């Protein structure tokens, strides 16, 4: 099987999933290529760690003009680029990871004159789409051979927004036990965390792109409300254009001595393993985040906003704790409970069991392989 993954960017948890799936299929003896956009756009970019992972496994990464730009002229141009790749490598199946790449893939497949199934994983619907963008993406999804949502909540959102595809299923993203990080003793950030822990501080952390959707601003607001006597230090791992703005906000609130912005780190899971608590304040996610799964695997407690996607993994007072979405008061209240009572530690055993049952990569990647085989078999039967 010659498999092509196409995405906008190899970024964040979705980018990690794409890289892991590509490696998994190559290890099964299949030929795999990955296509994406090279030049970053606003907060969107390729993570070096994901690119390096593919290069280390000798999986070609091909950069097209833009698989992100929705303009018709760009889609026409890039689809012609993709046709050359499909013909050159004899692509049998295309796995897309966003709406515009799916449209490009379908147009390109049609131009080749042969039937090439296109499957899309919808990693997240997003909360900033215009009405036109929503209509475009739903129209594209309804034309695909297969649509995969990464959570049951995400599947419901797609249906609510007009998805009428009869071939929709849910496959959770996942991580592997084998991906447990090798400790990096020279990392200055981890050294700082260990030092603060040794002095009796409670270490909170948040991992992910720092932006309005991920809602790290809420954590700053909640930290402001905590009594000054509470011994907490909070670490933000991730890149983003609003870091400077949040840094200034910390100065205004007088909490700069408690907050640390460390930027993007390829070893995010190792950082999580040193946290006393992972906080996930997102306004919206397509699924439980990669950082959540890593916290489950590392048996680190989680405090998350009670969005439908988070609630799918965090069953309140069973696998973690949920606070009222976008409420600094609620977040501050639960932070104080976690720090004073250590209550969140009670839920890590059940959370680990949930990880093994639902978010174990090897199990979920096999589900994708079965989908690929089924789609190819259906083509053979139709000939």
Phi, psi and omega in degrees: 000132175255109188250135176239123171266134177230130181220173173284302178218154174269083189230145171059206182296321179296318178298321177296319179298316180300312180298317181295319179296319180298315180296318181300314181292323177296321179294340175277357179099006179271159175265132188227139173230152177234131182240137177199185179269142183272312186278132181292154178226115182052240181271005183261131180196172176269132176281127180306323182298322180290318178297316181296321179301316180292317179297321179297332180263009180057037174261118183296133172252119184250125180261124176260174183307304173192120172264010183254322184293126183273354183297140185301318181299321179292317181298319177297313183297313184290326178297326176292322175299317183291327177303316179299320180292316180300314180291319182297319186255003178060048183298132179264327185210145180241128176250112181262158184228020174190165186297309182296315174303324179295317179297315177300317182296316181295317179298316181296316180299321178297320182293337180285340179083003177235158182281116177237112180297143175238120178248138177238134166265122176269100185284338179183139181278329179082160183241003183244015177289142171283167179299321179297316180296321177300312181297319178299313184291321179294320178300318178295312181302322182291346180262352185284163177284331181203139176237133178239126172264151183262007171198160177294325178296318179296321178298320178295320178298318180297315179296320179298327182271006172114006178290125180240017183295132180276356184240059181250133176220171181242127173228118179292148168291167182202168174230166185252149171301324184292345182270011177301130188290147171281126182306134178252101188285345183266356183292120184295324180294317180292324175300319180295318179299314180298320180296314180295322177299319181295339179268004175096009180280145171276129184254112173259154180208158177219132183238129178146166177306133184268104182207182185291326180290320178289337166067037178295340177304325181298324179295319177300316179297321181289320179298327178297328184277344182290147174303141184296341182280349182286125186276075181245143170233134186238134183242129175254123178250118179148158179263166178162151185284345182262008180301314181299319178298317180290326177297317178295321179298320178298321177297315180298323182275352180072031181238017182300331180287352180252352189239137183227120175259114186256357180075190181291136177228126179291342181256049182302324181295325179294321176300314181303322182297341180261354179284151167277336183202132171263129179250129181237095188263013188307145173282331183204141173215155175282334184198171169308134190285163176302320181296325176298312180299320179295323177294318175304310184295327181269002180057046176253129181299151181235137171238117188228155174295146187275052172286159180303321182293316178296319183293343177290332181252323181263098173274116190307126180062027173227306176245006180162197180233145178241138174244163183296128184306128176064026179249108178296327179297313181295317179297314180299320180300312182288327175300316181296320178298315182296320183288316184282320188255343182064023187298328185297334181294345181290342192255001187290328180294314178293324179295321179295320178297319177299319178302312183294328182280327189238334190238026179272119190302315184302320180293314184286327179293329177295330177295321177295318181300321178295323177296316178303312183296320180295316179297319179291323178295322179296326176293316180298321180292330182281345183282000000 
